[in-house]
Amino acid sequence: MTFAIRNVDIVTPFRIIQKGLLFVEGKKIAAIGKMSEVDIPKGTKTYDFDGMMLTPGYIDLLVHGGGGYGFADMSKDAVENISQHFFRHGTTGLLAALYSKPEKDMVADAKRIAEFCSSSKRSNVWGMHLEGPFINRKLPGAMKAEYLWQPTVESWQKLFNAGQGYIRLMTLAPELPGMEEVMRAAAKDGVVLSIGHSAATYEQVLVAIDNGAAHITHMFNAMTAFHHRQPSVAVAALLHNELKVELIADGFHVHPAVMKLMYRIKGEGGIILITDAIRASGMSDGEYTFMDQKIIVKQKKAFLENGTLAGSTLTMEQAVKNMVKLVDVPLTDAVRMASLNGAKVLGLEHQKGILAVGKDAEVVVRNRDFEVLMTIYEGTIKYYSESPLS
């Protein structure tokens, strides 16, 4: 497929090209620059989005569901419906988050998602993020404590084999007995290790870094609270550049003032925006299920009946908007946190998350209120809400 998008401000995301043009040939970006400086073949199909903005496609490393469906659903259509929901909101790459379950059920979930990833073409579901099962029973979040596993290399191997190479990231608590051996095995298998749902001390986090930990799951949530005499995961995450931190930028999982503090310390390269979205993403307030429990959504906030936060209803375009509007982050930095930084975690930065010639044509056109008008994945239009001028 060959086409051009013109008359847009292009966020690369390192700079903004005013009145720009992006030319796509096949799956790749073939030309990019100011309209006055880029020539395209005569007769090229052209989409004119006067005054709109174009960014790299968003990459979300923690998604449980959306559009009324969850990745734990047994329905064959669930994964595809979730995929389409997030294409509508500009997400061109995501990891299906699987939560802790009894061994038989979690292994079956990993196998099912892996089979979807291996058989689907041009899908934005790139693999899995295992949120557990090796996490601290004292900090389970919305998960059932009885579903958590004892860390052993043998149990890890069952999950890894079921995942068929599509387990990209795993949340774990490094302080658990036996966890160091599991971390070393998973790191050797090429999985990105993320500390979360953890009561690890500062010193235990340093040992975890040496054993492969490079990431922090939904910063400040489901971890020991910040303490000035007993530093733990949060302090280590802020101090050590080896650790990249996920942020649910909805304004209430983390207060905007704390989000500003994170940005000042970690900078635009150290924060990865995620949604932690559940099936209620994109849906109306009401009652839903998540992690085999009833949840209640009010004013877009999701809670268990006991008041525990249970994921979010956030989408990535809203997360970017919140970083700009609530945290005063420059647009280029906010877009980088939602695109290139996630690509780097997965080792895909040479192909995805950035707009340049030769990169994958995965882009989002949005209006000035951050609403998505068009999503393109590998040169194919996956969502389109606005009639073009050609």
N, C-alpha and C positions, 0 to 999 in steps of 0.2 A: 504494500500500500504506500502510495506517495501523495503527500499533501503538505501544505504550509499553514502555519498559524501566524497571523500578522497583527500589527498595531497593538501589541501588548507590551507591558513592562515586564521584562524577564528577570526573575530572581534566580541567580545561577547555582548556589545561594551566596556566593562570596561578594557579589556586587549586583547592581540592578542596571540592566540595559534598557534605557528609555526608548519607547516606540520601536520595539524589537520585532524580529521575525525568526521563527524556528522552522526549519525544513526537515521533513522526515522521509526517509527512503527505507522501505522494508521495516525492520525492527530497530533501526538506528537513527540517531540524529545526524543529518548530512550537512547541515549548515546552521549557523546561529549568529546573530549580530543585529545591528541597527538596520531598519528597512532600507535605508539609503545606501547601505554597504553590502547587502546580500542579494545576489542574483539567483533566481530560480527558473527552471525551464518553463517556457510558454505553455499555457494550458493546464498548469498545475492546479489541482483543487485547492482552494484557499478559504480558510476560515478567518474572518475578521472580527476580532473582539475589541473594538475601540475602547480604550481606557481601562481595560481589564488587566489582570496580572497572571503571569505564568510561572509556575514553580516546578521543581522536581516532584515526582510522586511521593506521597508520604509513606513511611515505613514504620510499622507498629509491631513491637516485639512482644506484646502481651495482650492477647485478645481471647476472651472466653466465648464470645458470641455477639449477636446483634440481629436486628430486624426480626426478633421473635424466635430466634433459633440459637442453640448452643452447640459447641463442638463436642460436648458429651452426649448429644442426642444420637440415638441409633438410626434415625431416618437417613436414608441415602441422599436426600435432597438438602439436609441441614447445612452441610459444609458449603455447597454451591450457593445456597441462599445467603449465608453469612458473607461469602466472597462478594456477591453482587451488592449487598448492603454497603460494604466498605468501599467498593469501587465508586458508589454514588457519593461517598464522602471523601474521595481523593486518595484513598489508601491503595497503593499499587504493590505493596509487599507487607505481609503480616505473618506472625507465628501463632498457630493455634495453641492456646494455653490449655493444658490438661491438668486438672486438679487431682489431689490424692484420693484414691479409691482402694478397695481391697485388691489384692494382687491380680486376680483373674480379670477383674473388670478394667483395671488401668492398663494392663497389658493388651487387652482387646481394643481399648480406645487408641492406644499408640499404633497398633497394627492397622486399624481402620483409617486413621488419618494418613499414615504412610502410604497406604494403597491409593488413597485419593491423590496424594501428591505425585505419586509415580505414574498415575494414569491420566491425570488432567493436563490439558495444554493451555498455556497462557493464563494460568491462575495466579492470583495474588497470595494464595496460601503457599508459603515457601517451606514450611516445616513446622516443627513443634517446639514449644517452650513448656517443659515439665515444671509446674509449680508444686514441687514435692516429688515423690512422697517422703523425702528425707529431710523433714523440717521439724522444728521444735514444738512439742505438744503444748507448751505453755504459751505459744504465740501462733495458733493455727489460723487466725483471721476467721473467715467464714467456713473453713474446712472442718470436718468432723475429726476430732483427735483420734478416734478409734480407727480411722482409715490410714493413719500414718504408719510408715514401715521402719523397721530397724535397719540401719545402713549396713549392707554387706555387698561385697563385690558380686556375689552370685545373683542377688536380687537386682542390682544395677544391670547386669548382663542380660537378664530376661527382658528388661525394658528396652535396652539398646538393640537387642536382636529384633524385637517387635517393631521398633522404629525404623528399621531398614535404612539407616543413615540419614533420616529426616529429623532426628532430635538435634536441634541446633543450640539449645540453651536449657539449662536446668537450674532452678532455684533450690538452695539447700542451706542447712544450718551447720556450719563447720564445727561447732562445739560438741556435736553428738558423738558418742563412742563409736568408733569404726568409720567415721566420716572421712578421715584422711586417706584411707585406702580407696574408698569409693571415689573421692575427688581425683586421685592420681589416675585411676582407671578411666574415668570419664574424660579427663583432660587428654589422656593418650588417645582416646577415641575421637578427639576433635570437637568436643562439646564445650561451649562457652559456659563457665561456671559462675553463678550469680548468688550472692549472699542475700537471704531474705527469710522472713518468718524465723528470726534468729535472735538468741540472747547472747551471742558471742561477745567476749571481752575484746578490748583493743588488741591485746597480745594475740589472742586466738585469730583475729582477722589477719594479722601480719603473717601468721603461719599459713593461713588459708591462701593468701596471695602467693606464697612460695609454692603452694600445691595446686595452683592454676586458677584461683578466683580472680576475676577481672571485671566484675559487674555487680551492681546492687539492685535488687528488685524493689520496685515502688518505694523509693526513699522515704524514710520516716514512718512508714506504715508497716505494722507487724514486725517491729523490732524494739529493743529496749530503748526507753526514752533517753534523750540527751541528758547526761549528768556530768558536772564539772570535776568531780572527784573519782568517778568510775566510768571512764570513757569506754564506749562500746562501738557497735557497728557504725552508727551515724558519724561519730568523730573520725573514725578511720576512713570512712568514705569521703569526707570533706578534705582530709589532709593528704590522702595518697592518690597521686595522679594515675596509678595503675588501675584504679577502680573508676569505671564510668557508672553514672547513677541514672536510674529511671525516675521520671517524674510524671505523676498523674496531675496534669495542669488544669484541674477543674475549679480550683480556688477554694475547695473545702477539704479535700484529702490532705492538702498542704496549704497553709494560709499564705496569701500573696506576699506578706512580709518575709516569710521564711523562704518562699520561692526566690525573692530578690537576694536573700543571703546566699542561697545555693548558687545563683547565677554569678554573684560577685566572687565566690570562692572557686567554683568549678569552671566557670567561663563557658563560652559557646561550644567548646569542643568536648566538655565533660558531662553534658546532660543529654539524655535521650528521652524525648517525649513519648509517652505511651498512653493508652486509654484504659487498660484493664477492663475493657467493656464486657458486659454480660448481655444476655438475650434481650434485655429491656432497652438496649441502645436503639434509638430511633422509634421507640414505642411510647405510648401514653403512660401516665402515672397509673399505678394499680398493683396487683399482686402477681408475682412470678415465682419461679423456682430457680435455685442456683445452688450447686454443691449439695444436691439432694435435700434442700431445705427451702422453706417458704421465705420469700423476701418481699419487702414492701417498698415501692418506689413512690416518693413524694417530691415534687418540684425537682425532678431529675436526679434525686439522691436515693441510693439503694441501701437498704438496711435489713439485717435479720430482725426477727421479732424482739430480740433482746437488745437491739440498738447498735449492734456491731455493723460497721460499714461492710458492704458485700459487693465489691467491684464497683463499676461505674457505668453511666450511660453516655459517657463522653465519646466524641469523634475527633479525629485528628485536626480537622480544619478549625474546630472550636478550641482545641488545645493551643494551636498556633495563635489564634485571635486572643486568647486569654494571656499568653505570654507577652503579646504586644500591648494589650489594653490594660492589664492588671499589674504587669511586672515592668513595663516600660523597656522591654527588650527590643532592640532594632529588628526590623522585619527579616533582614538577612540572617541574623542569628537564630531567630525563632524558626525559620524555615530549615536552617541547617540542623537544628535539634530534632526536627520532625522527619528528616530525610537522610542526609549524608551520614550523620552520626550513627544511626541504626544500621546503615549499609556497612560502615566500618566495623561494627561489632561482629557482623556476619562475614567479614572479609570480602565484601562485594563492592568496595568503594571505587574500583577501577571500571565498573560497569554501571552502577546505579547510584542514585542519590545526588547526582550532580548533572548539570546541563552543559554539555560540550560535544563537539563533533566526535563521533565514534562511540559515544555512550548509548546505552539502551534508551529508546524513545519512550520514557515513562514520565509523563508530565501531567500537571493539573492546571486548568484555567479556572480562575476564581474572580469574583467581583470584589469591589472595595470593602464589602462587608464580610469578606472571607467565605462566602457561599460558593460551592463548587458548581461550575458550569459544564466542564468537560474533564473526563479522565481518560488518559491514553496509556495503554500498557503494551510494551514491545511493539509499538507502531499501530496498534489496533485501538479504535475508539470503544471503550467499555462502558462509558456513561456520557450522555449528552443531553443537556436540559435547555439549550438556547438555540434558536434558529440562526444559522450562520448567514453572514453577508459574503457573497463570493464574487 
